[in-house]
Amino acid sequence: MISKKRTFEILNKAKYGDTASRIFDISLTILILANLAAVSLESVESINNDYWIYFIYFEYFSVIIFSVEYILRIWVQSINTDTPSKTPLGRRLRYIFSFTGMIDLLAILPSLLPLFAGGLDLRWLRVLRMARLLKMSHYSSALEDLTTTIYEERRSLGAALYLFMIAIFLSSAMLYLAENKVQPEFFSSIPQTMWWSIITLTTVGYGDVSPITPLGQVFGAITAVMGVMSVALLTGIVASGFSSQMSRRKQIVEAEIAEALSDGVISEEEEKHIEELRKKLNLSEEHVNSITEILKHEKNEGSKQND
């Protein structure tokens, strides 16, 4: 019988050399992607009419797998020492109310709720099954990276969003004054005009509403220019944050490899540790191999000069 510790290792992101955990990760990822394909194909009436019974069987199968996974994750949290909670109950509750725990629950609720809803029409819950895509966060650090970047750049983003809000209110007020009398159905108030302002500032430009007076067109041009600058500012802050985060990761791995090469050889244990660190920091094997080769070359050159 598999122990609780081994179950915990298999359920979490695979470590270096853990074949069973890696197979589980790949299998669950394939199941999640297959669920997304099934939900999408169900919306095609002709396909759903011909294969609805297969979609139902596949949904039953998926819900059973996701439910068992969810229960097992709750069970093994009692030995998770990475959380600040000290008691088994506290660790389990922390997982249940965490982002990943809520996503794991949301992955099965849309299929379970209709069983207890009687005659209520809950077909709209099918769309919520698309949330299963977020279960990939167990094996990808993308959402964590985005959250970390936003938190670290919160002051810069806050300042940029403040400027963006000013642009929305100013452009809405200007367009309301310029277009209200000639287009009262579209610019009847400043709040209604904000729809046009947001669409223009974000450079989407649906074209459903546009200024027709000369003054309104001037204000529209100014709004478009403000939009290009404000959106570029927001994107630039996030891009810069991601770049800084990646640089720090490279420095961490480089320092670890340099430490391992201090005796001239990277042992099997050190190689395993570096591989686990690489996966945790989401760096490519090619990049880590390049760093290793560069550091080896530098160490060899240094040894030659000392000789």
N, C-alpha and C positions, 0 to 999 in steps of 0.2 A: 504493500500500500504506500502511495506517495505521501511523504510527510508534509506538514504545513509549510515548513521552510522551503522545501523543493517546489511546492505549488506556488508560493510567493515568487520564487525566482522565475518560474515558467511564465506566470501571468505578466510580469513586468518586462521591460525592454531587455532583449537578449544581451548577455555579456559575451565577451570574447570566448569562443570555443563551446558555448552552450547550444548544442544542436537542437535539443528538444524545445527550448525557449524560442529559438529562431524559427523553427517550423511552426510553432503556435502563432508567433507574430505575423508570419507570412500568410498563414491560413486565415487568421482573423481579418487581416487587411483585404484579402481576396473576397471574403464574405461581405465585408462592409461595402466594397466597390460593386459587388454583385447586387446588393440590396439597393444601391443608388440606381443601378441600371434597371432593376425591376420596377422601382417606384416610377421612374421616368417612362418606361414602356407601358405601364398600366394606364397612363394618361392618354395613350393612343387608343382610341375607341375600337378600331378594327382589330388591333393586336389583343386588347383586353377581352374582346368578345370570343376570340378563338382559343386563348390560352389562360383564361381566368382561373381555372382549376389548378393549373401549375403554379400560378402566382400565389394562390392561397396556400398550397402545400409548402412552397418555398418560404412563405412568410411564417408559417407554423414552425418550420425547421429553424429559421433564423431566430425567432423569438425564444425558442427553447435553448439554443446555444448562448444567446446574449443573456438570458435569465440565469443560466447556470454560471456563466462567467461573472455576472454581477454578484451573485450569492457567494461565489468563491472569493471574489475580491474583498467582500465584507468580512468573510471568515478569516482570511490571512492577514488582515490589517492589524490584528492583535500583536503581531511580531514585527511590525514596521517601526523601526527605531529612528527613521528619518523625520518623523513628525514630533512636534514639541509635546504632544500629549504623553502622559506617563502610564495611563491605565489602558487595558485592552478596549474597554467601552469607549473611552475618549478617542482612541485612534480610529475605531470603526466609525464613530459619529463624525469625526473630522473628514474621513473619506466620503461618507454619504453626502455631506453638505459641501464638499469641495466641487470645483468646476468639473473635473473629470467624473466624479461620482454622480453629479446631477445629469451629465451627458449620458452616462451609462444607464441611468434610470429612464431618461427620456427616450432612449433607444428601444425600450420595451413597452413603455406606457401606452403609446398610440395603438398598440395591438391588444393590450390587456383591458383598457378602459371600456371598449364596446361590450365586453363580456358582462360588465356590471351596470351597463347603462340602460338596460331594458330596451324600449322601443325608440330611444332617441337617435336622431340622425347624426352620427359622428364621422361621416365620411371625410370631413375636412381634416380629421386627424391623420389621414394617410400622408398628407404633405409633411407632417412633423417627422415622419420616418427619415426624411432627408437629413435630419440632425445626426443620424448615425455616422455621417461623414466626420463629425467632430470627434468620434471615438478614435480617430487616427492620432489624436493628440497624445495617446498613450505611447506612441512609437515615433512621434515627430515633435521636435521642439519649436516648430514654427509659431504656434500661438503663444508659447512661453516667451519666445524671442521678441515677438511684437509687443506683448504686455510689458516686458522689461524695458524695451526701447521707449515706449510711451511714458513709462514711469520715470526713467532717467532724464528724458527730455521734456518733462511735464511743464517746466517753467517756460521754455522756449515755445512749446506748443500752446500753452495758455496765452502767451503774448500774441502769437500768430492768430489764434482763434478770436481773441479780443479785437484785433484789427479787422478780421473777417466779419465779425458782428457789426462793427461800426460801418463797414462797407455795405452790409445788407440794409441797415436802417437808413443810411444816407441815400443810397440809390433808390430804395422804396419810396422815401419821402419825395425825392426829386421827380421820379416818374409819376407819382400820384398827382403832384401839382401840374405837371406838363400834359398828362394824358387823361385825367379824370373827366373833363368836360366832353372830349371827343370819343372816348372809349369807356363810358361808365360801367359797361358790363364786364370789363376786364380789370379796370383800375378804380373800383368803387370805393376802396379804402386802402390805407397803408398796409394792414395785414394781408389783404388779398394781393396787393402788388408785390409782396415779399416772395410769392411763388416765382414771378418773373425774375426778381433780383437773384434768388438762389440759383435758378437754372442758368442765368447769364454769368454770374460770378464763377460758377463751377465749370464754365465753358461747355456745358452740355448743349444748350440752345435747341430746344424742341421745335421752336418756330410756331407754337400754337398762339403765343401772344407776342406782339412786337410794337414798339412805338411808331407812330405815324406823323406826329408833329415834328417840325424842325428842332425845337428845343428838346423834345423827348428823344430824338435820335442822337443829339449831342450828349445828353445824359446817358443814353444807352451805350455810346462809344466809350465814354469815361468809365462806365460800369464794367464793360468788357475788359478794358485795360487793367482796372483794379483787380478783376477776377484772375487774370493771368498771373499777376504778381502775387496775390494772396495764396492761390493754389500752389504756385511754384515754391512759395515760402514754406507751406505746410509739408509738401512732398520732400523738399530739400532737408527739412529738419529730421523727418523719419529716416530718409536715406542715409543721412550723416550719422544718425544714431545706430543704424544697422552696421554701417562701416566701422564705427568705433568699437562696437561689440565684437565684430569679427576680428579686428586687430588685437583686441585683448585676448581672445581665444587663441589666436596664433602665438601670442607671447607666452601664454600659459603652457601650451604644448611644447613650444621651443625650449622653455626653461626645464620642463620635465625631461625632454630628450637630452638636453645638455647635462643634466644631473645624472641620467643613466649612462652617458658616455664618459663620465668623469674618470672611470677606471679603464676606459678604452673599448669596452665590450658591453653590448646590451644583452642582459641575461633574458631567459625565457619569462621569468616573473616580471621583469621590467617591461618587456615587450607586451605582455598581457595587460599590464597596467596602462601603458601608453595607448593600446588599442581601445580599452574601455573608456579612457579619457577622450579619445578621438570621437567615439560614438556619442558620448555624452555631450560634447561640444559641437557635434554635427559638422565635423570637418571631413573632407574627402581623403581616401587612402593615398591618392597621388600627392596631395599637398603635404601630408605628414611624411611620406617617403622622401619628398624633395627636401624638407627641412632636415630630415635625418642625414641625407647624403651631403648636404651643405655643411652641417655641423661636423660630420666625420672628416670631410675634406679639410675644413679649417683646423681640426684637431691634428690631423696628419701633417699639415703644413707647419703648424706650430711645433710639433715634435721634431720635424726635420731642421727647423731653424735653431732649436735648442741643441740639437746634436752638432 
